[in-house]
Amino acid sequence: MNSRLLIATLVTMGVSGAVSTASAQVAGSTTVGITLVEATRLTLGWSVKKSILGKWVYNEVGEKVGKVEDMIIAPDKNVSYLIIGAGGFLGIDRHDVAIPVAALRDKGGRLILSGATKDIVKAMPRFEYASDTTQRGQFVANAEEDMAKAKTRVADLKKKAAAANTDVKAKLDKQAEGLDADLKAAQDKLAEMNRAAARRWRDFEGDVNEAMARLRKSLESSSG
């Protein structure tokens, strides 16, 4: 299997990756909120826990350079990086680094990082997980940025509607009203989260995400 196929599998399956030539392990059979086709793909997929996490990473001459400790999912839900730990003993003084999935390839069931050595990996910037406070701040910033875009779009739609003929005006007014309603709904959900204790923001994350998803969809569809 070449690296391109490995990356395609990791990215498109989201929670699976083919890193061995053995037959696929069953990942699970529970189907909550997915289609029958998706369920079939899931059950035939590879378990990240069984097939990737904890695997050693080698260089092209067969030397161990580190072990896969984690997998980072980007905000757009694609698998982006593997977290590889080098050095240390029983996890003590381990040096974790983030390696783009595209930089690795599979060879005979081994993950290969060409040109790497333990010293090279240790010299790379250490990967640090963002604190919960940092994650909350970024979540709020992203939501507020999209809300600002929506507010600007509403104003633009209203301005265009004021100068348009009757038929076009009706269309623009409808778009502005729909977008404004979704904007206010998202603002209300974010305000609820902000009124709660900062440590409880995860309790509101799902509701804010749903409201923001509707707002972003409305923003994309309001061509003006």
Number of C-alpha atoms within 10 A of each C-alpha: 14 10 18 15 16 19 22 16 19 22 18 13 18 17 20 22 23 24 25 17 11 8 9 16 13 12 18 14 11 10 13 7 8 11 10 10 8 13 17 14 13 22 17 17 21 26 20 19 14 12 17 24 17 16 18 19 26 23 19 15 11 12 14 18 22 27 21 21 17 18 20 16 15 10 8 7 12 15 24 21 18 24 22 25 27 26 18 10 8 7 10 8 11 16 22 24 23 21 20 14 22 17 14 22 22 21 16 11 15 18 24 24 22 15 10 18 19 17 11 11 21 18 11 13 11 14 14 10 8 9 9 13 12 11 12 18 12 12 15 17 12 13 19 16 11 16 22 13 13 23 18 11 20 24 13 14 23 19 15 16 22 13 10 14 10 11 9 15 18 13 15 24 19 16 23 26 14 16 26 21 14 23 25 15 17 24 18 14 19 22 12 14 20 14 9 12 8 13 10 12 21 13 11 15 17 12 16 25 16 13 21 24 14 17 25 20 12 20 25 11 11 19 10 17
